[in-house]
Amino acid sequence: MANSRNAQESLPKKSEPAAYDIHGENRPEQPFYHAAFQSIFGKSIRIARETAQIVNNAEASTHGRGMQQLASDAKLLGEYSNKNARSIAVLGDSGDGKSSMINSLLHYPDIAQTGDIGSACTSVVTEYRQKTEAQVAPIHIEVTHLSGPEIKKLISELVWSYCKLYLPGVGAKDMDQDEFQRYERESNVAWSTMEAAFKHRREFSQQFLREDLTEEGIQRITQKLIEWTEDIEWPGSEGNQDELWTSDADTTEECSQKTSAFQRDKYWPFTKVIRVYLDSPVLKSGMILADLPGLQDTNFARVKLTQDYLLRCDNIFVITKIGRAITSKSVSDNLRYVINKNEPLELHGDAEYLDVAVICTHADDINEKSARLEFCGPGKRIDPNEMANLDRSIEAANTAKNVKLKKQLKSRQAMI
């Protein structure tokens, strides 16, 4: 008993913080955060999207600037995003714990797929939003993909972006270095996208794309790819080619099964965004949690999706294993890209500053001896006297066989 008492007395007098109960957090009083407002707001945006689609379908047989203006206005309203809903982009390499952190924040195990075999699970930006008041199912899914005219425009841009690098007179010796590097980047992005979309076609290859680089040849290749896209059957669409695909799910497994279909190579190049609506305390304030493809992805097209989204989000979480948080090239590249884009964000008035947080996972993997050598000692971050006092307290608790106290002390030592 005496040893246990001595261990208790040697414990630094710091009160243990109480666990925060997110379920007890009050919703802001502003009407925007009320479920009724959000429900009507969501319906209004969907009505605008449906109107834009109806007008676009009628536009081919209807002439006049009035119809074109109506289509443009409806499309703009359908893409409206209120900045009162703050979006948090989550970045991280496969295996670093990005999906696990999202699952934990949402209190929905397995809602975000984990890459157990080391492969990337995120090919499309996936937003998690608070469920609407009218929503009956536990989980509602919305997938926005390109329309027929948008796919045609994309294919034309991709083919040209790829082919122009191989035109006569284009080369490192023939043009400015910066311009040539831009041509290379654009060509790589175009190839990555087209390869994902068409690699299931036996005749598709880089040689197929470069077979005839005349204007007529490029047009012929473009038309062939457009014809291939007309055979796309969206998962569960039963031939319906609407731009908005919706479905409900009762479980996270069912949700993952349905959304994973759009992450496949055949579909993701033509998918804009996946939105998952569910009831989560952390989302009730209007927050949107976005799971993004990584900037270290080997597919350049997916990297561009992430870069474009980062310019529009309000906050950024960079997830990495704690053992390589300082040395990880992924973390440094992510932060470098985000910081470099900070000035354009300020110029466009989207944000006064960029809020970036690095979240370290796998804390249990830290080697205690190596960490002590690195951070504890004279002139270093951790006072050696404080660590020595904790060592003595832990030894005393161990001698007294006070398991609970020893665990508390070891936990406090790890936190330091």
Buried (B, 14 or more C-beta within 10 A) or exposed (E): EEBBEBBBEBBEEEEEEEEEEEEEEEEEEEEBBBBEEBBEBBEEBBEBBBBBBEBBEEBEEEEEEEBBEBBEBBBEBBEEEEEEBEBBBBBBBBBBBBBBBBBEBBBBEBBBBBBEEEEBBBBBBBBBBBBBEEBEBBBBBBBBBBBBEBBBEBBBBBBBBBBBBBEEEBEEEEBEEEEBEEBEBBBBBBBBBBBBBBEEEEEBEEEEBBEEBEEEBBEEBBBBBBEBBEEBEBBEEEEEBEBBBEBBBEEBEBBBEBBBBBBEBBBBBBBBBBBBBBBBBBBBBBBBBBBBBBBBBEBBBBBBBBBEBBEBBBBBBBBBBBBBBEEBEBBEBBBEBBEEBEEEBEEEEBBEEBBBEBBBBBEEEBEEEEBBEEEBEEEEEBEEEEBEBBEEBBBBBBEBEBEEBBEBBBEBBEEE
